[in-house]
């Protein structure tokens, strides 16, 4: 999906290498750099659709979605706190996002049927340049990918939630064996025993594949490919595992003839393998995040032009389980 992904880190290395001469981003209003046009579902040429058993997708209301790019949703198990990546304009390249003062991870709280005004999640010291995203939260621990001074490319970090804010961020690449495993976006199972991630590392079926590593006494074990039941010669990635460990959700290429990425679900089988893969949400949909009760699915949807050549906007949507 359109966010700063690992290859994009190469684009901003030159800026980070400038050191003390690098412009320092300042805090600015989230709304000050938004495009004037807000695309709505009524204007959507390629709207998302769901299979039977899930309600029609609905865009989250303002102040979550704006005319900018809201992406990478992550809902906490209680369905009350939503983290997401925000950039004011999806047409702006990553090297400019680094300096705009607003691009990064944001958080909003549910207030009945509404959401609170999103707040920026600060994961670097004042005056330090960083571009953060790919957030995954487990309890009071957050993993996130970041491009920042002193590190080559995009690296994995983590932070701890204490005294009402995220702090104590530190490099986590060695813990996750990022360089060894070629670790892309990740999800750790609720029991802490499995690390799921996507990667183009050797041994896969082609493009991005989903892999998992088991927690051992000495750290994360050798990754195992999830196999042909999940992975294909196309790209599969952005894994999410339900709180009970029984459902695997991920991005893949639509099998229903719809444009762009789609969201798939597979159920865990008694032998530990993943069963039949079902396409649940189609048409430029991805990065699934599921509430702990399994009843509400959050995901990203991108608006595209008629000719599919121009991304216009990105919004966060939800769909509710309406059947078995």
BALOBA-1460 file (C-alpha; in Angstrom, 3 decimals):
// residues 324
<rec num="1" residu="x" x="0.000" y="0.000" z="0.000"/>
<rec num="2" residu="x" x="1.036" y="3.603" z="-0.427"/>
<rec num="3" residu="x" x="3.134" y="4.457" z="2.584"/>
<rec num="4" residu="x" x="6.807" y="4.722" z="3.148"/>
<rec num="5" residu="x" x="7.903" y="1.144" z="2.658"/>
<rec num="6" residu="x" x="11.368" y="-0.284" z="3.070"/>
<rec num="7" residu="x" x="12.735" y="0.642" z="-0.401"/>
<rec num="8" residu="x" x="11.630" y="4.242" z="0.124"/>
<rec num="9" residu="x" x="14.261" y="4.617" z="2.810"/>
<rec num="10" residu="x" x="16.851" y="4.868" z="0.086"/>
<rec num="11" residu="x" x="15.180" y="8.026" z="-1.175"/>
<rec num="12" residu="x" x="15.675" y="9.906" z="2.079"/>
<rec num="13" residu="x" x="19.210" y="8.820" z="2.974"/>
<rec num="14" residu="x" x="20.669" y="11.881" z="1.298"/>
<rec num="15" residu="x" x="18.526" y="14.144" z="3.471"/>
<rec num="16" residu="x" x="19.413" y="12.321" z="6.673"/>
<rec num="17" residu="x" x="23.094" y="12.376" z="5.739"/>
<rec num="18" residu="x" x="23.047" y="16.162" z="5.832"/>
<rec num="19" residu="x" x="23.340" y="16.027" z="9.605"/>
<rec num="20" residu="x" x="23.246" y="19.387" z="11.349"/>
<rec num="21" residu="x" x="22.503" y="21.214" z="8.100"/>
<rec num="22" residu="x" x="19.249" y="19.297" z="7.679"/>
<rec num="23" residu="x" x="16.127" y="21.407" z="8.117"/>
<rec num="24" residu="x" x="14.366" y="20.669" z="11.379"/>
<rec num="25" residu="x" x="10.647" y="19.875" z="11.043"/>
<rec num="26" residu="x" x="8.307" y="21.945" z="13.148"/>
<rec num="27" residu="x" x="4.956" y="20.965" z="14.565"/>
<rec num="28" residu="x" x="2.217" y="22.202" z="12.274"/>
<rec num="29" residu="x" x="-1.523" y="21.800" z="12.111"/>
<rec num="30" residu="x" x="-2.537" y="18.445" z="10.602"/>
<rec num="31" residu="x" x="-5.063" y="20.198" z="8.380"/>
<rec num="32" residu="x" x="-2.847" y="22.982" z="7.066"/>
<rec num="33" residu="x" x="-1.377" y="20.977" z="4.169"/>
<rec num="34" residu="x" x="-4.427" y="19.054" z="2.987"/>
<rec num="35" residu="x" x="-5.637" y="19.111" z="-0.627"/>
<rec num="36" residu="x" x="-8.826" y="21.072" z="-1.137"/>
<rec num="37" residu="x" x="-10.776" y="18.176" z="-2.626"/>
<rec num="38" residu="x" x="-12.079" y="15.473" z="-0.284"/>
<rec num="39" residu="x" x="-13.035" y="12.325" z="-2.172"/>
<rec num="40" residu="x" x="-16.154" y="10.635" z="-0.856"/>
<rec num="41" residu="x" x="-17.589" y="7.165" z="-1.453"/>
<rec num="42" residu="x" x="-20.052" y="8.733" z="-3.901"/>
<rec num="43" residu="x" x="-17.087" y="9.912" z="-6.006"/>
<rec num="44" residu="x" x="-15.266" y="6.575" z="-5.831"/>
<rec num="45" residu="x" x="-14.863" y="4.950" z="-9.245"/>
<rec num="46" residu="x" x="-13.468" y="1.731" z="-7.755"/>
<rec num="47" residu="x" x="-15.289" y="1.299" z="-4.421"/>
<rec num="48" residu="x" x="-14.403" y="-1.569" z="-2.082"/>
<rec num="49" residu="x" x="-16.784" y="-4.503" z="-1.798"/>
<rec num="50" residu="x" x="-17.155" y="-7.398" z="0.626"/>
<rec num="51" residu="x" x="-18.309" y="-11.000" z="0.398"/>
<rec num="52" residu="x" x="-21.517" y="-12.265" z="1.953"/>
<rec num="53" residu="x" x="-21.337" y="-12.246" z="5.724"/>
<rec num="54" residu="x" x="-19.648" y="-8.856" z="5.978"/>
<rec num="55" residu="x" x="-21.419" y="-5.511" z="5.878"/>
<rec num="56" residu="x" x="-20.781" y="-3.044" z="3.032"/>
<rec num="57" residu="x" x="-17.562" y="-1.117" z="3.751"/>
<rec num="58" residu="x" x="-17.958" y="2.315" z="5.306"/>
<rec num="59" residu="x" x="-15.366" y="5.069" z="5.477"/>
<rec num="60" residu="x" x="-14.557" y="6.189" z="9.003"/>
<rec num="61" residu="x" x="-15.893" y="9.694" z="9.605"/>
<rec num="62" residu="x" x="-14.036" y="12.946" z="10.169"/>
<rec num="63" residu="x" x="-11.803" y="13.633" z="12.031"/>
<rec num="64" residu="x" x="-10.131" y="10.299" z="11.175"/>
<rec num="65" residu="x" x="-10.424" y="10.534" z="7.397"/>
<rec num="66" residu="x" x="-9.525" y="13.764" z="5.655"/>
<rec num="67" residu="x" x="-8.616" y="14.778" z="2.094"/>
<rec num="68" residu="x" x="-5.103" y="13.561" z="2.895"/>
<rec num="69" residu="x" x="-3.813" y="10.015" z="3.189"/>
<rec num="70" residu="x" x="-4.926" y="7.921" z="6.166"/>
<rec num="71" residu="x" x="-3.306" y="4.517" z="6.007"/>
<rec num="72" residu="x" x="-2.079" y="1.493" z="7.961"/>
<rec num="73" residu="x" x="-4.874" y="1.165" z="10.571"/>
<rec num="74" residu="x" x="-4.209" y="-0.775" z="13.751"/>
<rec num="75" residu="x" x="-7.062" y="-1.260" z="16.221"/>
<rec num="76" residu="x" x="-6.422" y="-2.232" z="19.837"/>
<rec num="77" residu="x" x="-8.143" y="-5.405" z="21.089"/>
<rec num="78" residu="x" x="-10.864" y="-3.474" z="22.941"/>
<rec num="79" residu="x" x="-11.827" y="-1.715" z="19.681"/>
<rec num="80" residu="x" x="-11.424" y="1.654" z="21.409"/>
<rec num="81" residu="x" x="-8.087" y="2.985" z="20.160"/>
<rec num="82" residu="x" x="-7.097" y="3.300" z="16.525"/>
<rec num="83" residu="x" x="-3.549" y="3.972" z="15.350"/>
<rec num="84" residu="x" x="-2.878" y="4.929" z="11.751"/>
<rec num="85" residu="x" x="-0.308" y="6.438" z="9.424"/>
<rec num="86" residu="x" x="-1.100" y="9.896" z="8.088"/>
<rec num="87" residu="x" x="0.435" y="12.021" z="5.367"/>
<rec num="88" residu="x" x="-1.327" y="15.167" z="4.157"/>
<rec num="89" residu="x" x="-1.073" y="14.461" z="0.431"/>
<rec num="90" residu="x" x="-0.572" y="11.038" z="-1.183"/>
<rec num="91" residu="x" x="1.184" y="12.648" z="-4.148"/>
<rec num="92" residu="x" x="4.034" y="14.004" z="-2.004"/>
<rec num="93" residu="x" x="7.239" y="11.876" z="-2.126"/>
<rec num="94" residu="x" x="8.733" y="10.425" z="1.050"/>
<rec num="95" residu="x" x="11.716" y="12.768" z="1.136"/>
<rec num="96" residu="x" x="9.292" y="15.691" z="1.487"/>
<rec num="97" residu="x" x="7.075" y="13.861" z="3.977"/>
<rec num="98" residu="x" x="10.112" y="13.686" z="6.226"/>
<rec num="99" residu="x" x="10.121" y="17.467" z="6.558"/>
<rec num="100" residu="x" x="6.428" y="18.362" z="6.560"/>
<rec num="101" residu="x" x="5.993" y="18.177" z="10.350"/>
<rec num="102" residu="x" x="2.842" y="16.018" z="10.229"/>
<rec num="103" residu="x" x="3.559" y="12.760" z="8.397"/>
<rec num="104" residu="x" x="3.826" y="9.831" z="10.782"/>
<rec num="105" residu="x" x="1.815" y="7.724" z="13.223"/>
<rec num="106" residu="x" x="-1.361" y="9.176" z="14.753"/>
<rec num="107" residu="x" x="-3.859" y="7.870" z="17.301"/>
<rec num="108" residu="x" x="-7.558" y="8.442" z="17.974"/>
<rec num="109" residu="x" x="-9.928" y="7.211" z="20.692"/>
<rec num="110" residu="x" x="-13.466" y="5.973" z="20.215"/>
<rec num="111" residu="x" x="-16.108" y="8.217" z="21.795"/>
<rec num="112" residu="x" x="-19.383" y="6.375" z="21.411"/>
<rec num="113" residu="x" x="-20.110" y="6.330" z="17.676"/>
<rec num="114" residu="x" x="-17.446" y="8.941" z="16.996"/>
<rec num="115" residu="x" x="-13.663" y="9.260" z="17.150"/>
<rec num="116" residu="x" x="-11.625" y="11.863" z="18.991"/>
<rec num="117" residu="x" x="-9.373" y="14.392" z="17.321"/>
<rec num="118" residu="x" x="-6.263" y="12.394" z="16.266"/>
<rec num="119" residu="x" x="-3.002" y="13.129" z="18.053"/>
<rec num="120" residu="x" x="0.525" y="12.696" z="16.726"/>
<rec num="121" residu="x" x="2.546" y="9.844" z="18.244"/>
<rec num="122" residu="x" x="6.043" y="11.216" z="18.866"/>
<rec num="123" residu="x" x="8.762" y="8.589" z="18.513"/>
<rec num="124" residu="x" x="11.881" y="10.742" z="18.326"/>
<rec num="125" residu="x" x="13.469" y="13.473" z="20.384"/>
<rec num="126" residu="x" x="12.608" y="17.124" z="19.652"/>
<rec num="127" residu="x" x="14.502" y="18.374" z="16.612"/>
<rec num="128" residu="x" x="15.396" y="14.895" z="15.361"/>
<rec num="129" residu="x" x="14.318" y="13.856" z="11.885"/>
<rec num="130" residu="x" x="12.406" y="10.606" z="11.572"/>
<rec num="131" residu="x" x="9.755" y="9.113" z="9.330"/>
<rec num="132" residu="x" x="7.778" y="6.473" z="11.242"/>
<rec num="133" residu="x" x="5.121" y="3.958" z="10.215"/>
<rec num="134" residu="x" x="4.241" y="0.235" z="10.061"/>
<rec num="135" residu="x" x="2.992" y="0.352" z="13.654"/>
<rec num="136" residu="x" x="2.145" y="-2.839" z="15.543"/>
<rec num="137" residu="x" x="1.027" y="-2.653" z="19.178"/>
<rec num="138" residu="x" x="0.923" y="-5.415" z="21.783"/>
<rec num="139" residu="x" x="-0.052" y="-4.199" z="25.235"/>
<rec num="140" residu="x" x="2.362" y="-1.439" z="26.180"/>
<rec num="141" residu="x" x="4.883" y="-2.324" z="23.450"/>
<rec num="142" residu="x" x="4.952" y="-0.861" z="19.944"/>
<rec num="143" residu="x" x="7.065" y="-2.003" z="17.018"/>
<rec num="144" residu="x" x="7.418" y="0.448" z="14.163"/>
<rec num="145" residu="x" x="9.584" y="0.961" z="11.117"/>
<rec num="146" residu="x" x="11.483" y="4.183" z="10.808"/>
<rec num="147" residu="x" x="13.979" y="6.096" z="8.718"/>
<rec num="148" residu="x" x="16.120" y="8.341" z="10.899"/>
<rec num="149" residu="x" x="19.579" y="9.816" z="11.243"/>
<rec num="150" residu="x" x="22.293" y="7.381" z="12.277"/>
<rec num="151" residu="x" x="20.743" y="4.347" z="10.578"/>
<rec num="152" residu="x" x="20.929" y="3.094" z="7.025"/>
<rec num="153" residu="x" x="17.644" y="2.692" z="5.200"/>
<rec num="154" residu="x" x="14.487" y="1.843" z="7.091"/>
<rec num="155" residu="x" x="14.878" y="-0.021" z="10.382"/>
<rec num="156" residu="x" x="12.657" y="-1.627" z="12.997"/>
<rec num="157" residu="x" x="12.396" y="0.086" z="16.383"/>
<rec num="158" residu="x" x="10.182" y="-0.429" z="19.405"/>
<rec num="159" residu="x" x="8.811" y="1.850" z="22.118"/>
<rec num="160" residu="x" x="7.123" y="1.433" z="25.515"/>
<rec num="161" residu="x" x="3.908" y="3.118" z="26.655"/>
<rec num="162" residu="x" x="4.465" y="4.649" z="30.081"/>
<rec num="163" residu="x" x="2.955" y="7.602" z="31.932"/>
<rec num="164" residu="x" x="0.453" y="8.210" z="29.146"/>
<rec num="165" residu="x" x="2.874" y="8.371" z="26.217"/>
<rec num="166" residu="x" x="5.161" y="6.297" z="24.044"/>
<rec num="167" residu="x" x="8.812" y="6.551" z="25.063"/>
<rec num="168" residu="x" x="12.098" y="4.664" z="25.408"/>
<rec num="169" residu="x" x="12.263" y="3.992" z="21.654"/>
<rec num="170" residu="x" x="15.193" y="1.862" z="20.648"/>
<rec num="171" residu="x" x="16.588" y="-0.106" z="17.738"/>
<rec num="172" residu="x" x="14.956" y="-3.561" z="17.455"/>
<rec num="173" residu="x" x="16.534" y="-4.858" z="14.250"/>
<rec num="174" residu="x" x="18.875" y="-7.272" z="16.040"/>
<rec num="175" residu="x" x="16.045" y="-8.714" z="18.145"/>
<rec num="176" residu="x" x="13.917" y="-9.248" z="15.028"/>
<rec num="177" residu="x" x="16.903" y="-10.385" z="12.925"/>
<rec num="178" residu="x" x="15.870" y="-7.849" z="10.314"/>
<rec num="179" residu="x" x="18.978" y="-8.055" z="8.151"/>
<rec num="180" residu="x" x="19.144" y="-11.849" z="8.338"/>
<rec num="181" residu="x" x="15.474" y="-12.514" z="7.587"/>
<rec num="182" residu="x" x="14.760" y="-9.538" z="5.278"/>
<rec num="183" residu="x" x="11.896" y="-8.604" z="7.553"/>
<rec num="184" residu="x" x="9.002" y="-6.615" z="6.106"/>
<rec num="185" residu="x" x="5.825" y="-5.553" z="7.877"/>
<rec num="186" residu="x" x="5.095" y="-7.746" z="10.860"/>
<rec num="187" residu="x" x="2.535" y="-9.075" z="13.306"/>
<rec num="188" residu="x" x="3.222" y="-10.970" z="16.539"/>
<rec num="189" residu="x" x="0.545" y="-13.407" z="17.739"/>
<rec num="190" residu="x" x="-1.315" y="-12.534" z="20.939"/>
<rec num="191" residu="x" x="0.419" y="-15.361" z="22.816"/>
<rec num="192" residu="x" x="3.801" y="-13.934" z="21.765"/>
<rec num="193" residu="x" x="4.937" y="-17.227" z="20.215"/>
<rec num="194" residu="x" x="4.779" y="-16.428" z="16.497"/>
<rec num="195" residu="x" x="6.220" y="-13.644" z="14.389"/>
<rec num="196" residu="x" x="4.503" y="-13.217" z="11.016"/>
<rec num="197" residu="x" x="6.010" y="-10.988" z="8.350"/>
<rec num="198" residu="x" x="6.244" y="-10.503" z="4.621"/>
<rec num="199" residu="x" x="9.489" y="-10.770" z="2.727"/>
<rec num="200" residu="x" x="10.940" y="-11.368" z="-0.723"/>
<rec num="201" residu="x" x="13.693" y="-13.500" z="0.837"/>
<rec num="202" residu="x" x="14.890" y="-16.555" z="-1.126"/>
<rec num="203" residu="x" x="12.850" y="-19.722" z="-0.866"/>
<rec num="204" residu="x" x="9.447" y="-18.188" z="-1.512"/>
<rec num="205" residu="x" x="6.963" y="-18.548" z="-4.334"/>
<rec num="206" residu="x" x="7.696" y="-15.199" z="-5.963"/>
<rec num="207" residu="x" x="7.321" y="-11.530" z="-5.063"/>
<rec num="208" residu="x" x="6.430" y="-10.982" z="-1.413"/>
<rec num="209" residu="x" x="5.506" y="-14.042" z="0.645"/>
<rec num="210" residu="x" x="4.268" y="-14.394" z="4.210"/>
<rec num="211" residu="x" x="6.609" y="-16.198" z="6.611"/>
<rec num="212" residu="x" x="6.527" y="-16.944" z="10.307"/>
<rec num="213" residu="x" x="9.123" y="-17.542" z="13.001"/>
<rec num="214" residu="x" x="8.572" y="-19.298" z="16.318"/>
<rec num="215" residu="x" x="9.807" y="-17.827" z="19.586"/>
<rec num="216" residu="x" x="12.564" y="-19.904" z="21.170"/>
<rec num="217" residu="x" x="14.696" y="-19.606" z="24.287"/>
<rec num="218" residu="x" x="17.291" y="-17.737" z="22.225"/>
<rec num="219" residu="x" x="14.970" y="-15.520" z="20.187"/>
<rec num="220" residu="x" x="13.069" y="-15.872" z="16.933"/>
<rec num="221" residu="x" x="13.731" y="-19.114" z="15.079"/>
<rec num="222" residu="x" x="14.356" y="-19.705" z="11.391"/>
<rec num="223" residu="x" x="11.437" y="-18.417" z="9.302"/>
<rec num="224" residu="x" x="9.110" y="-20.901" z="7.633"/>
<rec num="225" residu="x" x="7.158" y="-20.011" z="4.509"/>
<rec num="226" residu="x" x="3.388" y="-20.393" z="4.985"/>
<rec num="227" residu="x" x="3.256" y="-22.420" z="1.808"/>
<rec num="228" residu="x" x="1.219" y="-22.560" z="-1.371"/>
<rec num="229" residu="x" x="-2.102" y="-22.479" z="0.466"/>
<rec num="230" residu="x" x="-1.379" y="-18.806" z="1.274"/>
<rec num="231" residu="x" x="1.468" y="-17.661" z="-0.972"/>
<rec num="232" residu="x" x="1.443" y="-17.405" z="-4.765"/>
<rec num="233" residu="x" x="3.749" y="-16.066" z="-7.471"/>
<rec num="234" residu="x" x="2.163" y="-12.638" z="-6.845"/>
<rec num="235" residu="x" x="2.603" y="-10.536" z="-3.684"/>
<rec num="236" residu="x" x="1.132" y="-11.590" z="-0.340"/>
<rec num="237" residu="x" x="1.864" y="-9.462" z="2.706"/>
<rec num="238" residu="x" x="0.770" y="-7.207" z="5.574"/>
<rec num="239" residu="x" x="-0.282" y="-10.161" z="7.774"/>
<rec num="240" residu="x" x="-2.640" y="-9.858" z="10.738"/>
<rec num="241" residu="x" x="-3.527" y="-12.747" z="13.073"/>
<rec num="242" residu="x" x="-6.732" y="-12.646" z="15.106"/>
<rec num="243" residu="x" x="-6.535" y="-12.448" z="18.895"/>
<rec num="244" residu="x" x="-7.477" y="-16.115" z="19.247"/>
<rec num="245" residu="x" x="-4.841" y="-17.140" z="16.695"/>
<rec num="246" residu="x" x="-7.419" y="-18.846" z="14.473"/>
<rec num="247" residu="x" x="-7.596" y="-16.369" z="11.580"/>
<rec num="248" residu="x" x="-4.882" y="-15.095" z="9.246"/>
<rec num="249" residu="x" x="-5.704" y="-11.918" z="7.327"/>
<rec num="250" residu="x" x="-3.436" y="-10.498" z="4.637"/>
<rec num="251" residu="x" x="-3.088" y="-8.574" z="1.358"/>
<rec num="252" residu="x" x="-3.003" y="-10.313" z="-1.989"/>
<rec num="253" residu="x" x="-3.937" y="-9.845" z="-5.601"/>
<rec num="254" residu="x" x="-7.676" y="-10.116" z="-6.255"/>
<rec num="255" residu="x" x="-8.951" y="-13.438" z="-7.573"/>
<rec num="256" residu="x" x="-12.337" y="-11.891" z="-8.369"/>
<rec num="257" residu="x" x="-11.133" y="-9.722" z="-11.222"/>
<rec num="258" residu="x" x="-11.136" y="-6.507" z="-9.178"/>
<rec num="259" residu="x" x="-8.383" y="-3.881" z="-9.525"/>
<rec num="260" residu="x" x="-5.608" y="-3.442" z="-7.011"/>
<rec num="261" residu="x" x="-4.906" y="-5.386" z="-3.813"/>
<rec num="262" residu="x" x="-7.577" y="-7.349" z="-1.950"/>
<rec num="263" residu="x" x="-7.908" y="-8.682" z="1.602"/>
<rec num="264" residu="x" x="-7.933" y="-12.417" z="2.243"/>
<rec num="265" residu="x" x="-8.671" y="-14.607" z="5.250"/>
<rec num="266" residu="x" x="-7.592" y="-18.170" z="6.054"/>
<rec num="267" residu="x" x="-8.574" y="-20.274" z="9.065"/>
<rec num="268" residu="x" x="-6.158" y="-22.320" z="11.159"/>
<rec num="269" residu="x" x="-6.573" y="-26.073" z="10.699"/>
<rec num="270" residu="x" x="-6.186" y="-28.765" z="13.396"/>
<rec num="271" residu="x" x="-2.822" y="-29.803" z="11.947"/>
<rec num="272" residu="x" x="-1.471" y="-26.232" z="12.260"/>
<rec num="273" residu="x" x="-1.732" y="-25.409" z="8.556"/>
<rec num="274" residu="x" x="-3.875" y="-22.648" z="7.065"/>
<rec num="275" residu="x" x="-7.042" y="-23.655" z="5.232"/>
<rec num="276" residu="x" x="-8.841" y="-22.304" z="2.192"/>
<rec num="277" residu="x" x="-8.070" y="-18.671" z="1.431"/>
<rec num="278" residu="x" x="-11.170" y="-16.495" z="0.947"/>
<rec num="279" residu="x" x="-11.170" y="-13.025" z="-0.613"/>
<rec num="280" residu="x" x="-13.193" y="-10.918" z="1.835"/>
<rec num="281" residu="x" x="-12.654" y="-7.325" z="0.627"/>
<rec num="282" residu="x" x="-11.890" y="-6.358" z="-2.960"/>
<rec num="283" residu="x" x="-10.802" y="-3.275" z="-4.933"/>
<rec num="284" residu="x" x="-7.766" y="-1.383" z="-3.637"/>
<rec num="285" residu="x" x="-8.177" y="-2.738" z="-0.110"/>
<rec num="286" residu="x" x="-5.407" y="-3.819" z="2.243"/>
<rec num="287" residu="x" x="-3.668" y="-3.803" z="5.608"/>
<rec num="288" residu="x" x="-6.395" y="-5.536" z="7.632"/>
<rec num="289" residu="x" x="-6.763" y="-5.045" z="11.389"/>
<rec num="290" residu="x" x="-9.409" y="-6.955" z="13.334"/>
<rec num="291" residu="x" x="-11.019" y="-6.226" z="16.676"/>
<rec num="292" residu="x" x="-10.426" y="-8.894" z="19.325"/>
<rec num="293" residu="x" x="-14.012" y="-10.162" z="19.125"/>
<rec num="294" residu="x" x="-13.544" y="-10.708" z="15.394"/>
<rec num="295" residu="x" x="-16.587" y="-8.623" z="14.509"/>
<rec num="296" residu="x" x="-15.083" y="-5.436" z="13.059"/>
<rec num="297" residu="x" x="-12.499" y="-5.298" z="10.294"/>
<rec num="298" residu="x" x="-10.528" y="-2.116" z="9.637"/>
<rec num="299" residu="x" x="-8.587" y="-1.634" z="6.421"/>
<rec num="300" residu="x" x="-7.176" y="0.906" z="3.999"/>
<rec num="301" residu="x" x="-8.840" y="1.789" z="0.710"/>
<rec num="302" residu="x" x="-7.221" y="3.887" z="-1.995"/>
<rec num="303" residu="x" x="-9.152" y="6.042" z="-4.428"/>
<rec num="304" residu="x" x="-7.824" y="5.767" z="-7.982"/>
<rec num="305" residu="x" x="-8.488" y="7.522" z="-11.260"/>
<rec num="306" residu="x" x="-10.596" y="5.904" z="-13.971"/>
<rec num="307" residu="x" x="-7.481" y="4.777" z="-15.869"/>
<rec num="308" residu="x" x="-5.944" y="3.362" z="-12.641"/>
<rec num="309" residu="x" x="-2.806" y="5.441" z="-13.166"/>
<rec num="310" residu="x" x="-3.216" y="8.050" z="-10.421"/>
<rec num="311" residu="x" x="-3.829" y="7.515" z="-6.720"/>
<rec num="312" residu="x" x="-6.143" y="10.269" z="-5.524"/>
<rec num="313" residu="x" x="-6.550" y="9.669" z="-1.804"/>
<rec num="314" residu="x" x="-6.414" y="7.053" z="0.958"/>
<rec num="315" residu="x" x="-9.031" y="6.482" z="3.665"/>
<rec num="316" residu="x" x="-9.612" y="3.995" z="6.476"/>
<rec num="317" residu="x" x="-12.734" y="1.856" z="6.162"/>
<rec num="318" residu="x" x="-14.482" y="-0.689" z="8.345"/>
<rec num="319" residu="x" x="-16.815" y="-3.628" z="7.817"/>
<rec num="320" residu="x" x="-18.774" y="-5.598" z="10.397"/>
<rec num="321" residu="x" x="-19.304" y="-9.326" z="10.566"/>
<rec num="322" residu="x" x="-22.963" y="-9.866" z="9.745"/>
<rec num="323" residu="x" x="-23.003" y="-13.634" z="9.478"/>
<rec num="324" residu="x" x="-21.183" y="-16.765" z="10.663"/>
